Amino acid sequence: MSLKALIDFFIPPPKWRLAASLTGGILIGLMAFLFRISNATSYLGDAPETCVNCHVMQPQFATWFHSSHREVATCNDCHVPHNNFANKYYFKAKDGLRHATMFTLRAEPQVMRIGDDGKEVVQKNCIRCHSDLLDDPLMAGYEQQFNVHRTDRPCWDCHREIPHGRVTSLASTFNTHVSKHPDPVPQWIHNLLKKEVNNNKIK
């Protein structure tokens, strides 16, 4: 099929062009609005504040912020693969789509638990960052004597409270600091909603 034939195939008949243009414009506008309101561009980087785009992740952000890991590692240092660029962004997209779907449908659990894929990634990243400790001769001798760091055992079997602790709510983290992104909802929408609420109160 030639390029012209392909273009002609997608161009609607003259009587449908106005309707098709309006429908296409509405769909593109909605997609652009959703892209903006969801802070989609923030997910391309590694800023920890991105994780609190969804309010359900605030305890995780707060506990990380109060941990020693804050000085050396962001969320993505632990929670996404680092073996290659493509796998990193594939994992971020896959996990992000799952999180966004659950959050949109209000299907997120009361207490957040890491999935099996995430556990595997975190385990590999623990080893990646702390390999110098695992290779240390004194540590190796200790491991051989007490069989501490077995290969079939995840790090958090012992290091269970690093870096998030056992916290399941912000109420258990005192003086917490949770970063917030600027509100992506335009002011005119807030004003419209306030006006609607006030009108309903008058009725």
RAURQUI-V25768 format. One record per residue. PHI is phi in radians with two decimals (999 if undefined). OMEGA is omega as a letter, one per 20 degrees, with the letter a starting at -180 (none if undefined). Layout:
# RAURQUI-V25768
[[PHI	OMEGA] [PHI	OMEGA]]
This chain:
# RAURQUI-V25768
[[999	a] [-1.29	a] [-1.08	r] [-1.10	r] [-1.12	r] [-1.15	r] [-1.13	r] [-1.06	a] [-1.10	a] [-1.58	r] [-1.47	a] [-1.24	r] [-1.04	a] [-0.87	a] [-1.21	a] [-1.82	a] [-1.15	a] [-1.13	a] [-1.09	a] [-1.14	r] [-1.14	r] [-1.11	r] [-1.09	r] [-1.09	r] [-1.11	r] [-1.12	a] [-1.11	r] [-1.14	r] [-1.09	r] [-1.12	r] [-1.11	r] [-1.13	r] [-1.12	r] [-1.12	r] [-1.08	a] [-1.26	a] [-1.24	r] [-1.57	a] [0.94	a] [-0.99	a] [-1.16	a] [-1.14	a] [-1.34	r] [-1.37	a] [-1.73	a] [-2.11	a] [-1.17	r] [-1.07	a] [-1.05	r] [-1.04	a] [-1.17	r] [-1.69	r] [-0.99	r] [-1.71	a] [-1.08	a] [-1.17	a] [-1.63	a] [-1.08	r] [-1.06	r] [-1.15	r] [-1.13	a] [-1.11	a] [-1.23	r] [-1.10	a] [-1.06	a] [-1.64	a] [-1.81	r] [-1.21	r] [-1.09	a] [-0.97	a] [-1.29	a] [-2.25	a] [-2.53	r] [-1.68	r] [-0.98	a] [-1.23	r] [-1.09	a] [-1.73	a] [-1.79	r] [-2.25	a] [-1.16	r] [-2.21	a] [-1.31	r] [-2.84	a] [-1.04	a] [-1.11	a] [-1.16	r] [-1.03	a] [-1.35	r] [-1.13	a] [-1.15	r] [-1.08	a] [-1.16	a] [-1.12	a] [-1.18	a] [-1.11	r] [-1.13	r] [-1.13	r] [-1.08	a] [-1.10	r] [-1.12	a] [-1.10	a] [-1.20	r] [-1.13	a] [-1.50	a] [0.98	a] [-1.84	a] [-1.24	a] [-1.27	r] [-1.13	r] [-1.99	a] [-1.32	r] [-2.24	r] [-1.32	r] [-1.43	a] [-1.10	r] [-1.06	r] [-1.12	r] [-1.07	r] [-1.09	r] [-1.13	a] [-1.08	r] [-1.04	r] [-1.13	a] [-1.27	r] [-1.02	a] [-1.17	a] [-1.05	a] [-1.41	a] [-1.90	a] [-1.09	r] [-1.12	r] [-1.25	a] [-1.19	a] [-1.60	a] [-1.12	a] [-1.01	r] [-1.13	r] [-1.16	r] [-1.06	r] [-1.10	r] [-1.13	r] [-1.08	a] [-1.11	a] [-1.23	a] [-1.92	r] [0.96	a] [-1.33	a] [-1.64	r] [-1.33	a] [-1.23	a] [-1.58	a] [-2.08	r] [-1.22	a] [-1.01	a] [-1.33	r] [-1.03	r] [-1.82	a] [-1.60	a] [-1.17	a] [-1.76	a] [-1.95	i] [-1.68	a] [-1.64	a] [1.14	r] [-1.82	a] [-1.22	r] [-2.09	r] [-2.64	r] [-1.14	a] [-1.09	a] [-1.57	r] [-2.03	a] [-1.35	r] [0.89	a] [-1.30	r] [-2.14	r] [-2.14	r] [-1.20	r] [-2.25	r] [-1.32	r] [-1.01	a] [-1.10	a] [-1.39	a] [-1.35	a] [-1.04	a] [-1.04	a] [-1.11	r] [-1.24	r] [-1.02	r] [-1.08	r] [-1.11	r] [-1.15	r] [-1.08	r] [-1.08	r] [-1.13	r] [-1.09	r] [-1.10	r] [-1.09	r] [-1.18	r] [-1.16	a] [-1.12	r] [-1.16	none]]
